[in-house]
Amino acid sequence: MKESYINYIGWFASLMAIAMYVSYIDQIKMNLQGDKGSVVQPLAAMINSVAWTCYGYLKAKKDWPMIICNVTGIFLGGITFYTAL
């Protein structure tokens, strides 16, 4: 498979991951209104995102699609976790 196609797949997957993390915004709103959700899933997502961000950053050739989408997961997963406490 051509490298350009693989690159497109990486960016598409990153956009879908960002969309998944953006879906936390509704849970954050509910948490702030007093309807608290579970802390387990956003904590796991945040830890997972930290690991993938480190992996993408520490590779010899940085994997920017992986880094960008997982930084989103770190922030939104962290905010969701914090507001669910």
C-alpha positions as CSV (number, residue, x, y, z in Angstrom):
1,M,0.0,0.0,0.0
2,K,1.3,3.5,-0.8
3,E,2.6,5.5,2.0
4,S,0.2,8.4,1.1
5,Y,-2.8,6.1,1.6
6,I,-1.5,5.0,4.9
7,N,-1.0,8.6,5.9
8,Y,-4.6,9.4,5.0
9,I,-5.8,6.5,7.1
10,G,-3.8,7.8,10.0
11,W,-5.3,11.3,9.8
12,F,-8.8,9.9,9.3
13,A,-8.4,7.7,12.4
14,S,-7.1,10.7,14.3
15,L,-10.2,12.7,13.4
16,M,-12.4,9.9,14.6
17,A,-10.5,9.7,17.9
18,I,-10.9,13.4,18.4
19,A,-14.7,13.0,17.7
20,M,-14.8,10.3,20.3
21,Y,-13.1,12.5,22.9
22,V,-15.2,15.5,22.0
23,S,-18.2,13.3,23.0
24,Y,-17.1,13.7,26.6
25,I,-18.3,17.3,26.5
26,D,-21.9,16.2,27.2
27,Q,-20.7,14.1,30.2
28,I,-18.8,17.1,31.5
29,K,-21.9,19.3,31.3
30,M,-23.9,16.6,33.1
31,N,-21.2,16.3,35.8
32,L,-21.2,20.0,36.3
33,Q,-25.0,20.0,36.7
34,G,-24.7,17.4,39.4
35,D,-25.6,14.3,37.4
36,K,-22.2,12.6,38.0
37,G,-21.0,9.9,35.7
38,S,-18.4,7.2,36.3
39,V,-14.8,8.2,36.8
40,V,-13.4,4.8,35.6
41,Q,-13.9,5.2,31.8
42,P,-12.5,8.8,31.5
43,L,-9.6,7.9,33.7
44,A,-8.8,4.9,31.6
45,A,-9.1,7.0,28.4
46,M,-6.8,9.7,29.9
47,I,-4.1,7.1,30.9
48,N,-4.4,5.4,27.5
49,S,-4.0,8.8,25.7
50,V,-0.9,9.6,27.8
51,A,0.7,6.3,26.8
52,W,-0.1,6.7,23.1
53,T,1.0,10.3,23.1
54,C,4.4,9.3,24.6
55,Y,4.7,6.4,22.1
56,G,4.0,8.7,19.1
57,Y,6.4,11.4,20.4
58,L,9.2,9.1,21.3
59,K,9.3,7.3,17.9
60,A,12.3,8.1,15.7
61,K,9.9,9.7,13.3
62,K,7.2,11.4,15.4
63,D,3.7,10.2,14.6
64,W,1.8,13.5,14.6
65,P,-1.7,12.1,13.9
66,M,-1.4,9.9,16.9
67,I,0.0,12.7,19.1
68,I,-2.6,15.2,18.1
69,C,-5.6,13.1,18.7
70,N,-4.4,11.7,22.0
71,V,-3.5,15.1,23.4
72,T,-7.2,15.8,23.0
73,G,-8.0,12.6,24.9
74,I,-5.6,13.7,27.7
75,F,-7.4,17.0,28.2
76,L,-11.0,15.9,27.7
77,G,-10.6,12.6,29.6
78,G,-8.9,14.5,32.4
79,I,-11.6,17.2,32.6
80,T,-14.4,14.5,32.5
81,F,-12.6,12.6,35.3
82,Y,-12.2,15.7,37.4
83,T,-15.7,16.9,37.1
84,A,-17.1,13.4,37.9
85,L,-15.4,13.4,41.3
